[in-house]
Amino acid sequence: MEFSFTSDQRELRRSIREFAEAEIAPHVMEWDEASHFPQEIIPKLAAMGLLGVIFPEKYGGAGMGYLEYSIIIEELSRVDGAVGIIVAAHNSLCSNHIFKFGTEAQKEKFLVPLAQGHKLGCWSLTEPGAGSDAGGTRTTAVRRDGGWVLNGSKTFTTNGHYADVCVAMAVTDAGKKHHGISAFLIEKGTPGFRPGKKENKLGLRASDTSEVLFNDCRLPEENLLGAEGEGFINSLQVLDGGRISIAALGLGMAQGAYDCSLRYAKERKQFGKPIAEFQAIQFKLADMALQIEAARLLTYRAAWLADSERAADSSGARITREASMAKLYAGEAAVRVAGEAVQIHGGYGFTKDYPAEKFYRDVKLCTIGEGTSEMQRLVIARQMLGK
Ligand SMILES: Cc1cc2nc3c(=O)[nH]c(=O)nc-3n(C[C@H](O)[C@H](O)[C@H](O)COP(=O)(O)OP(=O)(O)OC[C@H]3O[C@@H](n4cnc5c(N)ncnc54)[C@H](O)[C@@H]3O)c2cc1C
């Protein structure tokens, strides 16, 4: 077993932390308060290769693996989970769906500009009536005049308003249920396609979470992504990778909440001494650190497995159980850690003068997005029972 990162990985972590501290940290509260989507940071993320982390260089990517990707998402989220989720939805949902299931022509046309960061991507599976039960998709795609016509509405799409490319799932054969949903590539500006309501959220407020609407949206035949009818099944594989992102997102935010709590506990004095000298506070910090380390082990194990699978080119093999375990544990641990961070800050933890309250709001997404904690438990149990 090997538990250490390579020197390249350590250097990557250092450079992303430096970037996040310099370019993101000074604006975090301003963006959050205004629900401002930080478009100004996108070219900087692109220049660092962060919009094509897990894709080969021949497709415009940085040619890195899930371990490096997890380091990047963790370090961005340690400073701002909103930036973490923007990068995660672009990389591991939209772009990865194209990378895994697209034709060479689709990769050339769509993946290359996404991976180079010239374009931003979003991925729309969830609908108002189809969340955990995503197989209950209602949006339809009907064959007409040698192409497709899409009708329906998606909800909760990260980057929905700002994306140039959307991968969306729609029913192509209702009789075939889960094997009757297909994936489609839609470009911004396509008639009949537009973002709808932007959600006013509890947390991750600088990220964009929006409806995506289709009204007689015509697409050419070549915008079908993957085999007809396999869009939902392919989405499950895409979500395996996506869950590693959410684990890293939770891990990063938990680390950020811990770091600010440790700092505060050493500075804040009550009863004539720093509160860090009270055993009650020490035990909180110890429990926080323990849960973060456990989350880190699960997250990086899942990332390592994903890389091993890619190296072996075993696209059939799955990392479902490990990705779900990492996502479930890291997400729930992050919620507990952020709660203790507020507690350690006392009344100041309830104010916007300290970062604890933002972590507390932001981490909650990790027990909901890309499958709720309840659904992760179902996924893990099904894997254990061989279903
Ligand atoms: C900030 C944010 C970003 C998102 N980004 C995206 C995105 O980019 N693309 C996308 O497609 N989606 C996205 N989502 C949607 C997200 O994946 C869904 O919200 C999530 O899957 C849950 O669906 P739901 O909200 O409809 O909840 P529901 O499915 O209605 O669940 C409500 C409650 O019921 C429980 N429940 C449901 N079914 C069961 C069951 N069988 N057993 C036990 N409990 C059950 C759930 O666990 C939950 O507690 C995002 C959501 C948020 C909040």
Ligand as a Chemical Component Dictionary entry (heavy atoms), coordinates in Angstrom:
data_LIG
# 
_chem_comp.id                   LIG 
_chem_comp.type                 NON-POLYMER 
_chem_comp.pdbx_formal_charge   0 
_chem_comp.three_letter_code    LIG 
# 
loop_
_chem_comp_atom.comp_id 
_chem_comp_atom.atom_id 
_chem_comp_atom.alt_atom_id 
_chem_comp_atom.type_symbol 
_chem_comp_atom.charge 
_chem_comp_atom.model_Cartn_x 
_chem_comp_atom.model_Cartn_y 
_chem_comp_atom.model_Cartn_z 
_chem_comp_atom.pdbx_ordinal 
LIG C1  C1  C 0 -26.940 23.014 -5.725  1  
LIG C2  C2  C 0 -27.427 21.849 -6.540  2  
LIG C3  C3  C 0 -26.786 21.511 -7.723  3  
LIG C4  C4  C 0 -27.265 20.467 -8.528  4  
LIG N1  N1  N 0 -26.665 20.225 -9.744  5  
LIG C5  C5  C 0 -27.240 19.326 -10.588 6  
LIG C6  C6  C 0 -26.748 19.188 -11.934 7  
LIG O1  O1  O 0 -25.790 19.846 -12.347 8  
LIG N2  N2  N 0 -27.401 18.323 -12.757 9  
LIG C7  C7  C 0 -28.459 17.578 -12.354 10 
LIG O2  O2  O 0 -28.985 16.817 -13.154 11 
LIG N3  N3  N 0 -28.934 17.679 -11.073 12 
LIG C8  C8  C 0 -28.349 18.545 -10.193 13 
LIG N4  N4  N 0 -28.841 18.680 -8.916  14 
LIG C9  C9  C 0 -29.993 17.893 -8.506  15 
LIG C10 C10 C 0 -29.700 16.854 -7.437  16 
LIG O3  O3  O 0 -28.947 15.803 -7.971  17 
LIG C11 C11 C 0 -31.056 16.412 -6.864  18 
LIG O4  O4  O 0 -31.530 17.510 -6.091  19 
LIG C12 C12 C 0 -30.963 15.178 -6.018  20 
LIG O5  O5  O 0 -30.676 14.056 -6.821  21 
LIG C13 C13 C 0 -32.261 14.905 -5.218  22 
LIG O6  O6  O 0 -33.390 15.013 -6.010  23 
LIG P1  P1  P 0 -34.622 15.908 -5.484  24 
LIG O7  O7  O 0 -34.074 17.228 -5.131  25 
LIG O8  O8  O 0 -35.712 15.856 -6.492  26 
LIG O9  O9  O 0 -35.107 15.211 -4.138  27 
LIG P2  P2  P 0 -36.146 13.988 -4.001  28 
LIG O10 O10 O 0 -35.748 12.885 -4.916  29 
LIG O11 O11 O 0 -37.530 14.512 -4.120  30 
LIG O12 O12 O 0 -35.884 13.537 -2.519  31 
LIG C14 C14 C 0 -36.520 14.118 -1.371  32 
LIG C15 C15 C 0 -36.170 13.280 -0.147  33 
LIG O13 O13 O 0 -36.696 11.948 -0.299  34 
LIG C16 C16 C 0 -35.665 10.989 -0.170  35 
LIG N5  N5  N 0 -35.921 9.840  -1.061  36 
LIG C17 C17 C 0 -36.322 9.849  -2.352  37 
LIG N6  N6  N 0 -36.443 8.599  -2.818  38 
LIG C18 C18 C 0 -36.110 7.769  -1.804  39 
LIG C19 C19 C 0 -36.017 6.363  -1.656  40 
LIG N7  N7  N 0 -36.268 5.518  -2.666  41 
LIG N8  N8  N 0 -35.635 5.866  -0.450  42 
LIG C20 C20 C 0 -35.342 6.699  0.580   43 
LIG N9  N9  N 0 -35.402 8.038  0.495   44 
LIG C21 C21 C 0 -35.770 8.563  -0.680  45 
LIG C22 C22 C 0 -34.395 11.733 -0.603  46 
LIG O14 O14 O 0 -33.219 11.114 -0.098  47 
LIG C23 C23 C 0 -34.648 13.106 0.015   48 
LIG O15 O15 O 0 -34.328 13.090 1.379   49 
LIG C24 C24 C 0 -28.366 19.706 -8.083  50 
LIG C25 C25 C 0 -28.985 20.012 -6.863  51 
LIG C26 C26 C 0 -28.542 21.075 -6.104  52 
LIG C27 C27 C 0 -29.260 21.408 -4.829  53 
# 
loop_
_chem_comp_bond.comp_id 
_chem_comp_bond.atom_id_1 
_chem_comp_bond.atom_id_2 
_chem_comp_bond.value_order 
_chem_comp_bond.pdbx_ordinal 
LIG C1  C2  SING 1  
LIG C2  C3  SING 2  
LIG C2  C26 DOUB 3  
LIG C3  C4  DOUB 4  
LIG C4  N1  SING 5  
LIG C4  C24 SING 6  
LIG N1  C5  DOUB 7  
LIG C5  C6  SING 8  
LIG C5  C8  SING 9  
LIG C6  O1  DOUB 10 
LIG C6  N2  SING 11 
LIG N2  C7  SING 12 
LIG C7  O2  DOUB 13 
LIG C7  N3  SING 14 
LIG N3  C8  DOUB 15 
LIG C8  N4  SING 16 
LIG N4  C9  SING 17 
LIG N4  C24 SING 18 
LIG C9  C10 SING 19 
LIG C10 O3  SING 20 
LIG C10 C11 SING 21 
LIG C11 O4  SING 22 
LIG C11 C12 SING 23 
LIG C12 O5  SING 24 
LIG C12 C13 SING 25 
LIG C13 O6  SING 26 
LIG O6  P1  SING 27 
LIG P1  O7  DOUB 28 
LIG P1  O8  SING 29 
LIG P1  O9  SING 30 
LIG O9  P2  SING 31 
LIG P2  O10 DOUB 32 
LIG P2  O11 SING 33 
LIG P2  O12 SING 34 
LIG O12 C14 SING 35 
LIG C14 C15 SING 36 
LIG C15 O13 SING 37 
LIG C15 C23 SING 38 
LIG O13 C16 SING 39 
LIG C16 N5  SING 40 
LIG C16 C22 SING 41 
LIG N5  C17 SING 42 
LIG N5  C21 SING 43 
LIG C17 N6  DOUB 44 
LIG N6  C18 SING 45 
LIG C18 C19 SING 46 
LIG C18 C21 DOUB 47 
LIG C19 N7  SING 48 
LIG C19 N8  DOUB 49 
LIG N8  C20 SING 50 
LIG C20 N9  DOUB 51 
LIG N9  C21 SING 52 
LIG C22 O14 SING 53 
LIG C22 C23 SING 54 
LIG C23 O15 SING 55 
LIG C24 C25 DOUB 56 
LIG C25 C26 SING 57 
LIG C26 C27 SING 58 
# 
